Amino acid sequence: MRFEASNISGVFHVVATPHVDGRGFFGRIFCPEEFQKAGIDFTSTQINLSRNTARYTLRGMHWQDAPFAEAKVVRCIRGTIYDVVADIRPGSPTFRKWQAFELSADRADALFVPEGCAHGFLTLESECDVLYQMGRMYEPGQARGFRYDDPAFQIDWPATPHVIGKADLDWPAFKPAAS
């Protein structure tokens, strides 16, 4: 696997480097030692699956504040998604910047999202499954978010979302956590 730095401090595109032959391919998609070699301190403690049946389903933008902040590795294991990370760390040089990545089951690529970043995605086709490897157990009642169309970020989504959960539509305008 190869780790490509992004425009957001601490965010990496994890590119699979599989062995390909007539049967298909075989590749490592997660290895703590390789993450360490890339300078990423991440231990997976929980794995979650998001199943999305409709094209243009939007989930996000989500995070948990310290001391419950979560790092995660996000991978699309069926279909293709437009995956967005926004830096919400007030002291970061990339504060309020966002970057998008197209993650595809066919490419077996992933995204490492560090603590202190908001995350969301839009499905680009029907029947998309997204696997999350979490660096911390989910803490009920600690979820935070902002609307996908929050003017503080001006995220350029590739299509108008067709399916959005009520909670994602009800998030307030972004307000940075107290430092």
N, C-alpha and C positions, 0 to 999 in steps of 0.2 A: 504494500500500500504506500501511497505517496501523499504527503501533507502539503497542501498549497495554502499559503497565508492569504488572507483576504484583505479588503480595505478596512475592516473593523478589527481593532486590536483584540487578539486572542481567538478570533474565529478562523477555523481552518476547513477548507474543502478537502475531504478525505477521498482520494481517488483510488479505486480498486486497481490492482495490477495482477489480474488472474492469469493462470496457465490455461491456454485455449487449445483445444484439439477437436477431433471429429465428434466427440461426445457432447461438447459444449465447453464449459469452463469450470475451473475450480480455483478459488481464491480466498485468501484470508480477508475477512471484513472487520475484525476487531482483534487487536493484540495489545495488551497493556504495555508490554516491553517496547513495541514500536511507537506507541503513544509517548512513552517516557523519553525515548530517543529523539522524538520530535519536540520535546520540551513541554508536553502536555501532561499535567498531573491529573489523571482521571481514572476513577474506579467505578465500575458499573454496579449499582446496588439494587436496581429495579428495572424491569423491562416492560414497556407499555406498547399496546397496539391501537392505532386509530384506524378504523375501517370507515371508508367514505364511499357511498354508493353513487353519488351524483357528480357530474362534471361541474366545475366551478363552485365546489364547496369550500368555504373559507373557515379556517380555525385560527384564532389568534386575535390580537397579539398578547402573549402570556409570559409571566415570570412569577417568581416568588422572591420577596426581599430577604435580606440577611435578618436573622441567622438561618433562614430556611432556603436560601438561594440555591438554585439547581443548575449544575452544568449538565449538558446532554449531548448525546450523539444521535442525530436524526437521520433515518434512512428510509427511502421509499422502496418497499419490497414488492409492490404491485402497482403498475401505472407510472405516472409522471406528475410531479408537483412543482409549483413555483414556491420556493421556500425563502422566507425573509427573516433576517436577523436585524434588530435595531439595538444600538448601544444606548443604555439608559443609566450608565455610570457617570455621575456628575463630574468626577475628576479625570475622566478618560479623554485622551486627545481626539477620540472619535465619537464623543458624546453627541447624541441625537442624529448620528449618521446611521444609514441603513444600507444593506446590501442584499441582493436577491441571487438565488442559485436555482437552477433547474436540476432537481434530483430525479433520477430515473431508475426503475427496477432493472432495466436492460443494462445500464452501466454499473450498477451495484455501488454507486458512490454514496457518500454520506457527508454530513456537516457536523463539525464540533462547535457547539454553542457554549461559551463559558458563562459562569455565574455573572449576573449583572446585565444580561442582554435579554431583550424581549424576543419572542419567536412566534411565527405563525406561517401558515401556508395556504395556498389555493390549489385545489386539484385541477389538473389540465385535461383530465379525461375521466370517464366514469370508472368506478371500481378501483379506487386507489387505497392501498394499505400503507400506513406509515408506522415504522418501528422506532420507538424511543428507548435508548439506553440511558437511564438516569443516574446521576452521580450522588443523589440523595433521595431518600424516601419522600414521597409526597406528604405534605403536611396539611391536613384538612383545615380550611378556613384561611389559608395563607396565599391563595391564588390572587394575583394582581393582573391587570391588563389595561390596554387602551384600545379604542376602536381602530379598526383597520384603515379608516380614512381620516385619522387624526391629523389636523393641519400642522401640528408640531413636527411631523415627520414627512408628510407628503409622499407616502409610498406609492410608487407607480406600479399598480397591479396590472397584469396583462389582459384582464377581462373583468367585467362587473360580476361580483359574486352573486350566485343564484340561491345558494343555501348558506345561511349563517344562523348559529344558535342564538337564542335570546340573550344569554349571558354576554356573548361577544358583542352584540349590538348595544347592550346596556353599560359597557365600560365607560367611565368618565374620561374627560380629556386628560392627557398625560400630565402628571405632576411628579417631578423627581423626588425620590425618597430623601429624607433628611440625611445629611452626611454624618 
